[in-house]
C-alpha cells in the first residue's frame, strides 16, 4: 500500500504515543448513518490537544497573552466510531518550532488497539491582541517537549 507523503510511520500504534485521553462520545456525535460524523473527529483532536496544553503547559485560554490558532489539520478515517463507546485520543508532537508545533493524533475506540483515525494538527502560537506569531512560552515548550517523538533524521 502506498502511503501519503505526510503520513507519519507507526502512528497507528498506541505504544507510540506518550499521552492518551479518554473522551466520551455523545448522542449528538452520531449521524443518520449510525456512526460518529466526520466533523466530530476534529473536535476530538481539539479536545486532546487543548486539554493537554491547559493541564500540562499552563495555557490560559481566557486571559493569557499567547493563544494557539490552527494553521493546518488533516484526518484520515480508517474505521467508524460510534456512540456510546468512548474514544481514546492519542497525542504526540512531531515538530516543535519557534512559534509553531505539529501534533500527531490517533483516535481509538475505547480499548481497541486498531486506530479508527489518524491525523495531524499544526498550531501557530500568536499574541492574543495582535494575532502575530510569537515565540512559545517556556512552560508550553516544556510540556510539548515531553510529547516530542524525534524522528531518526533528528
Secondary structure, 3 states (H helix, E strand, C coil): CCCCCCCCCCCCCHHHCCEEEEECCCHHHECCCCCECHHHHHHHHHHHHHHHHHHHHCCCCCCCCEEEEEEEEEEEECCCCCCCCCEEEEEEEEEECCCEEEEEEEEEECCCCCEEEEEEEEEEEEECCCCCECCCCHHHHHHHHCCECCCCCC
